[in-house]
Amino acid sequence: MKNILFLSHTFMGGAFVVGSHHLSKELSKRGNKVLHVSAPYSYFHILSKNTENKVRRKMKGQFYKENGVENFIPSTLFPKEIFHNKLANFDIENIVKNISNFFNNESIDIAFIDSPYFYPVLKKLDCLYKVYRPTDVYSHMEGNKVVKFEYEAISLCEKIVATSIPLKEHIISTYSVDSKNIKVISNGVDETYFSQVESVQNTKETFIYAGAFDNRFDFDTLEFLVKNNKNSLFQLIGPESDQLIILTKKYKNISYLGKKKYKEVIKHLKSADYGLLLTNDNPANKGRSPMKLYEYGLAGLKVLARKTPELHARNEEFVFLYDDNSDILSRLEICKNYTITPEEIKKQSLKESWTGKVNDLLSFVENN
């Protein structure tokens, strides 16, 4: 049994399920003692109207179990962006104390840090292996403020696991990392959920998207598709946004289902006909390794997606890439007419299971 720690950006039990959730679950199933720590809930979050923060507030400062994994959301005075400052020393020490107590003050075998803001915590922990696991080009999402944190996190870690080829290239070029110390292990899928969930029958041809509606999502292309496929239903799952609400009021063939638990999301995926990955020109999209791609695949869906370097390199048979609105309808027509069974799509997606990802991860981390 190993002691394994995740210092992640996204808490378990909210609207989003991310790679660290699946990895920690798989490692816990193998008999390891796993703790998943996510971004702190600080005094400054009290003023936030974000519904996710309201959920986090209820669970902050206490250990709780989700999907068989122990979780902890630190309760701090200062937000994570202040963690490099001496003012936050008390917060850092408190997080370290909680982590150490969980592991009975034993050494941690492997610490994965997904959020670079946690580097001051990692610095104070006794770990055999420290692994930086970036999931996005964070500077594209949060600006240059994150660069100093990322530099420090990388300096503490012997190995780096990137979730996409563009992300690996960014890390190497920005931080002069030796390529032999970094490996691409993309996000995967958990097939057990899909075998447990039954689908429902939709009466119309159905397109589905489940995920975030933030500044990386292409609302213009969504509206273009909705207008040009009036007899089709567009089901949208995720946290509410102003632009989304405007579109749902404007078009009757949009069905906004709100936030759903993971098993509910899978039920709707398995009931749809096509999955959508509509990304805009935000540079943060270039290095994304969307789990949603293979979740759509395990649901047996063909996927219409905006072309990115990462998706183009994957060259999946069931994924149909478009450049922009000038070719999206022709690519959609090809997608609809392409003959591939849901069973074959599922088979192709299973190669991206989290079981295999964990095997690759441990092999890379533990082999010098």
Number of C-alpha atoms within 10 A of each C-alpha: 11 15 20 22 23 23 26 25 19 22 26 24 19 16 21 19 16 19 21 25 21 20 21 26 22 21 21 21 14 11 11 15 20 27 24 28 25 24 21 27 24 19 12 11 18 12 9 10 9 11 13 15 18 15 14 22 17 11 19 20 17 12 17 16 13 14 15 13 20 19 25 24 25 23 21 22 17 21 18 19 14 13 20 18 10 10 12 19 16 14 22 23 14 16 22 18 15 17 20 16 11 16 16 9 13 12 15 21 17 21 24 24 29 26 24 26 26 27 25 21 21 22 15 12 17 16 18 12 17 25 22 25 28 24 23 22 22 19 14 15 15 11 10 11 11 17 17 12 20 22 15 17 24 22 14 16 20 14 24 26 24 27 24 26 20 21 24 23 15 16 22 15 12 11 13 9 18 12 13 8 15 22 20 17 20 19 25 28 26 20 19 9 13 18 11 10 15 13 15 12 9 12 8 13 14 19 24 24 24 24 18 17 19 13 13 16 18 17 18 14 17 20 17 13 18 20 13 10 14 13 13 17 21 27 21 24 21 19 21 17 11 8 12 19 11 10 18 16 12 11 14 13 19 22 16 19 15 13 19 17 13 14 14 14 18 23 18 25 28 24 20 26 21 25 27 24 23 19 21 19 13 13 13 19 23 22 25 22 23 21 17 20 25 28 24 30 28 29 27 27 29 26 27 23 22 24 21 18 14 19 21 13 11 9 11 17 13 26 27 24 22 19 12 15 14 9 11 20 16 12 17 19 11 12 19 16 9 13 9 15 13 18 14 15 22 20 14 17 23 20 14 21 17 22 19 14 19 18 11 14 16 12 11 17 19 12 6 8
